[in-house]
Amino acid sequence: MLLPGPAVVSGRSDIGEYRISDGSPVNGTKGGYAERYIHSEILKKYPDINSVVHSHAEDILPYTVIATQLEPVYHMGGFLGASVPNFDVESAYQDSDPRDMLINSPRLGAALAETFGINETQPTSPLHTTILQRGHGFVTVGESVEQVTDFAYYAASNARVQTKAILLANAGGGSVQYLSQQERKATAEMNRWIVFKPWRQWVREVERSGRYENELGTPPISDS
């Protein structure tokens, strides 16, 4: 897990290690990232998941506090699936918990992880790839760093497109045409195998930007 913000990560010392079993630090990691239990409890519950992104993307935040659902509106958002649940941490609080909206304990992390559901055809995987957090942000999961990065990027992109479509529809008296359930299923499969195309581009952009320091070397880029 990255200890500072992603833009200032440069080397091994910026990466903390925590036990999946309870979120406790290991291998010299000092202190703790407060919301690491989002990651540890999801990884504990779903063996097929290897990477988790938690984000406060402002394009998605409005959908965490209104009744309008975040839904796929174009082909790169198919992975969002039939629905995107909205986790309300208030439902998991005990009387003594501070209402700071943080997932800062194994109990709260487990409650959030439950929101992903269980894939009945593959019980080691979640039913949903992405969930919202009321008044906080969203979480998306994947089988690899490349995949979850793709999902996180296009979740925010889909939210931007959906918001614009709703505004145009309201102004013109029309309605938004979301992807059908068949389209969501088919594009979700496409989203899974196409992840390395944008990943290669993002790696090159970071290398050439001059804004980042990387002491660990270029990540491997699959030809898949």
Phi, psi and omega in degrees: 000139180285129181279307174274182175297150184307324184291340181251009175286131180226335185209186185300325182292346179272359182248122179261150178243137181223149177289134176294328185298322183215004179076011181281147182287148178223169174054042174085000177296127182258141179068204181196140173290121191304320185260026178298339182290341170302312184287310186297319183287326175293313180296326178292319187282329187236096183301334181282347181269130181241353183208141184227135173242129173245128187223152175250031185307124185292336178293332182268331185310318180303327182286350178274349187233010177229168182284338179298128182278145169284121183224154178295128178244347175212172195298334181279357178255009183301329181298343178294339171076200185292330180201159177237102182296155179243109180279126177252109184299337179303328181291343182254353182291146166258166186304326184275354183285135172291140181273060182263004176070007181268145174265081191244029175207156177303324181296314179291322177298320179294322178296318177296315181301324179301330184295337179289342179071183181238131174285111187297329180278344178213083189298347177274002179240155176283158175287323182250145174274338190217138171227155175265161172235117184306127176062024186219307184161221179209165176228135174229152187230157179203173180276348181208165176299318181299314182294314184290330175296317177299314180298317181296317180297312185280342171296314178293321178298315179300320179298319179297314181295317180298317179299315179296320180295319178297317179297317179294319180296318180294323180289326184257000179078016180261203178218161180270132176264106178276165176298141175290168179297323177294319179294321179298317181294314182291318180288332176297320176296317178298318180302329183285324183268350183265000190301330185284345177292305176292330181300315179300319179295316182296321178299313181295321179297317179295317181298324187267352186286330183077004183267348188238151172249135182225105180273355186261352179092168181292133177293150177297142179243114182287152174270002183295000000 
